[in-house]
C-alpha cells in the first residue's frame, strides 16, 4: 500500500509505506538485480535505484503501472525494466526476458492509495463508482461476484477474507437487494452492507470495510497470489539475497509469517520435548533478519495514518534448494 501526495506540479508523488525499513532490509548493492514485485507507482523501485547503482525489474498486473514505469525509466536509463503480469508468475515472466536469478524481492501488499482514490476502479466504499475491484484487466468483477454467487458462497467469502462476524446477514441482504435490481455501484453495496451490519463497536471504522476487503481479496485471488509469489521469490533469490514483504492486514501477514517460519525452520513443534526428525527435515532456505514483524515509526503513522497497520517481515536466502526445486 502507498499514499499519494500532490506536489506543486500537480502530478501524484508515490510515498511507499516503511520505505526506509524496506531498503535497510534489502540492503541494495551496486551491480545487483532487485525485483519490485508490486511496482504500483514505482515508490520502492525508485528508492532501491537511489540506494545503489543496481538494476530493478518491476512487476505489476495493473496496466496503468506501465505508464509510471515509462516515466521512471527515463530517470534511470538502462536500470529499470517493467513487466506486466502477476507476481505469482514472476519466474516464468522473468525467464522469458532472460532473468533467472535476483538479489532481492520486495512486496508491498494490498491495494494502493491511488487505486483507492480512483472512484472508477471500484475499490472504495466512500466514493461512487462501478463495482469493479480488479487490480488487472482480467477475471470477473466484484459486481459479477455479488450478483451471481449463491448466498452461502458470499457468506463464506465475507467471513474468510474479511473476518466479518455478520457475514451471513450481509450475504442475505445482498441477495435480497439483487432480486430488486443488479448491484452495480460501490455506494449501493456499501449502503446494503452498513444496514446489514448495524451498529459498530468502533465508530472510527466504517462497517463496510470488512466486506469490501473480502470482495477485493477474493476478486483478485490475493492470498493465493501471495503464496505463489513467495514461492517464486524463493526460487529466484541468490544465496544472500533478501526478501522484504509489507502486509497491511492479518490475513496477508499470516501468509508471510507462515511461509518464512516454514522456510527458516522456525515452525514451533507440538511439544518442546518432541524430537526433531533430522533426516526428514529440509535445510532452511531462509534466515530471518529479525524476530517478528517491524511496524512503522510514530512519525510515519502521524504523517500517514494509512500506514498504522503495516507489518514488515524480512529474510535472507540461504544456499539450500528452494522447496519446489528440492521436490523436483
N, C-alpha and C positions, 0 to 999 in steps of 0.2 A: 504494500500500500504506500502511496505517496500523497503529498499535498501539492497544490498548485497555487503559486502566488502570482501576482500580476505586476511586473515591473513597469517602469516608465514607458517602455516601447510597446506596451500592450500585449506582448507575447507571454504565454504562460511559462513560468520557470518551475522546473521539476525539483522538488525537495524530498528526496527519499528519506524514510524513517531510519534512524540509527546508522546513518551512513558512516560516521566516524568509527563506530564499533565494528561494522562490517569490513571496512578497509583494514582495520587492525587485525581482524581475524584472517582475512585473505592474505595479508602481507605481500602485496604485489611487488614483483621484482622485474628488472629490465630483461627483455628477451623472452619473457614468458607469455603464455596464452591463457586468457580467462574467459569463462562463459558467463554471460549475464542472461540467465535462463528466463527471466521475466523482464524483458527490456523496457516495456512501457514507454515512458518519456525520456529514457536514457540517463536517469539520475545516477544509478550505480555504475553504469558504463563510463560516464564522464569522470566520476570520482576515481575509478580504477585507472583510467588512462592518465589522469592528472598525477596519480601517486607514483607511477613508474613508466619508463619507456618500454611499454609492453603492448600487446595486442589484445583486443576484445572481440568476441563473437556474441552478438545479441540475438536472442530468440524471442519471438512473441507471436501468438496466434491472432492478435488484433491487427488487421491491415493498416490501421491508422498509425501504428508504431513505425511503419516503414517510412512515413514522411519525416518523422523526427530523426530516424536513422540517417536519412539522406543529408539532412542539415548538419547532423553531428559529424558525419564522415568528412565533411569539408573542413571541420576544425581539427581533425586528427587524420591527416592524409595517410592512407595505406595502413592504418592501425585499427579500423573498425569495420567489421563485416556484420551484415544483418541477414537473418534467416527467418522467413515467415513460416510458422508452424507451431506445433505443440511441443513443450519442453519434454514431455514424456517420450517423444520420438527423437530426442536430440542425437542419440547415437547414429541412427540412420540418416537424419538430416545433415549432420556434420560430416559423416563419412562420404556422402555424395559430393561434398566440397573439399575432400582430401584431408579432413581433420579427424584424427583418431585418438588424440590424447590432449589433455588440458592440465593446467597447473592450478586452477581454481574454478569453482562454480558457485554463483550466488543466486539465491531465490528470494524474491520479495513477494510473498504470497497474498492471495486475496484480490479484491477489486481495488483499482487505483482511484484516487480522488478525482482526476479528470474524467474517468468513466462515470463515477457517481454524479458529478456535476453536470453531465451532458444528459438532459432530460430524454433525448431521443434514444439513448441506449437502454432505457427502461430498468435501470438498477435501483433508482431512488424511490422511496415511498413518500418523499417530501416534494418531488417535482412531477408534474403531469407529463407523461409520455407513453409511447407504445410499450406494452408489456413484453419486452424482448429478453433482456438479461444475458444475451450471448456475448462472450468475450471475443469470439471469432465470427465468421460469417456462415458457419455450417451448423447443422443439427436443429432440433425443434426449439422453438421459442418458449419462454415461460408461459405465454398466453396459450399455446397449444397444450402445454402440460396441465395447466389449471382447468382448461376446458374439456380435456379428453380423458384424463386418468380417472379411474374409479375412486370413490370416496376413501376406501381403505388404503389404497396406494398413496393418495395425497396425505392422509394422516401419518403414514409411515415416514414419508419424506420430511414432513414438518417436525416430527419427533426426532428422527435420526440425525438430520442435518441442521436443525435449528434448535434442538432441545426445547421445543415448545411444549409446555405442560398441557396446554389446551388444544393440542393438535387435532383431536377428534372433533371438537366443537368448531374449530376453524375449517376443517375439511368439510364438515356438514354444511356450514354457512356458504362455502364456495360452491358446493354442488347445488344448493338451493338457489343461489344467485344466478348461476349459469343456466338454470332452467328458464329463467325470465329472458335473458339475453346473454350472449357470449361476453366474458370479461376481457376487455381489450386494452385497458389503460391502467397505469400504475396506481393512480389515486383511487380508481374504482376498487382495486384489490385491497389497497391499504385501508379503506373505509370498511370493507367487509371484514377484514381481519380484526381491526380495532373493536368493532361491535361484538365480534365473537369472543375476543379475549376478555373484554371488560376492563375493570379497574386494574391499574398497575401498582405493584408494591414500590416501584421506583419511578417516580414521575419524570426523572431525567432521561429515561429510556423509552422511546416510542414503542407501543405494544405491537407494532407491525414489524419491528426489527428482526425478530427471530424467524418469522415466516418468510420474509424477503431473503434473509440469509440462506435459509434452507432451499428455497427455489433456485437461487443463484448457484449454489454449490451443486445441486442436482442437475440443473440445466447444462453446466459446464463440466460435469464429472470431475470436480476439483480434487476430491480426495483420491480417486483412482489415478488421476493425472499426477498427483504428488507422489504416490507410491512408485509409479513408473519413472518419474523424473529423478527421484533419489537413487533408484537402482541404476539409471543411466549415468548419473554423475559418478557413482562408484566404479562403473566400467571405464569411464573416460579419464578419471583423475590419475595423474602420475604419482608414484610414491613421493610423499612430501607435499602433494597438492592439498589445497584446503577447500572445504565445503562450508558455506555460511547460509543459513536459512532464517528468515524473519517471518514469523507467523503472527496472526492478529486475533485468532480465537482458539479456543481449547481444542477443537477438532483437528485443525491443521497442526497445532503444536504437538498434539498427542501422536500424530503420524510421524513427525520428525523425531520426536523423543524416542518412540519405539524403534524406529529404523536405526538411529545412532546407538541406542543401547544394545540392540542385537548385533550390530556390525562391530562394536567395540568390545564385545564380551562382557558388557556391564549389566546384562539382564539379571535381575535378582533370582536366586534359586528358591524353590518352595521352602526349603529349610537350610539354615546355615550349616547344619550338620550333614547335609546330603553331599556325598562325594561327587566330584566333577568327573564326568566320563571323558577323560582327555583324548582318548582315541577317536571319539565321536564328535569332538568339538573343533569347528573350523578356526583357523588362525584369524584374529581380528583384522578386518580390512580398514578400520578407522581407529584413531586415537582421539579421544575427546580433548578439546583445547581448554575446557573449563567445566566444572561441575554445574549441572542445572542449566538455567537459561539466564541471559543478561536482559535487563529491562532498560528502557530509555531513562536518560537523566531527568531530574526535576525541571531543569531549564528547557529541555526539548518538549516535555509534556506541557509546560506552561505556554510555550510559543506555538505548539501544535497539539491540541487536545486529542486529535485522532490517533496520536502515537501512544496513548496511555496503555493500550492493551498489547503492544508489541512485545514479542519474545524472540531473542536471538539465540540460536544454538549453532555450534561450530565444531568441526573436527578435522583432523589431518589424516590423509590417506597413508596407509602402510604399504608394504611391498607384497602383502598377501593377495591371492587372487580374489577378484570380485565373486560374489556368491553365484551369479549367473555363469561366470567363466568356470568356476570350480565345479559347477554341476554339469557343464557341457561334456 
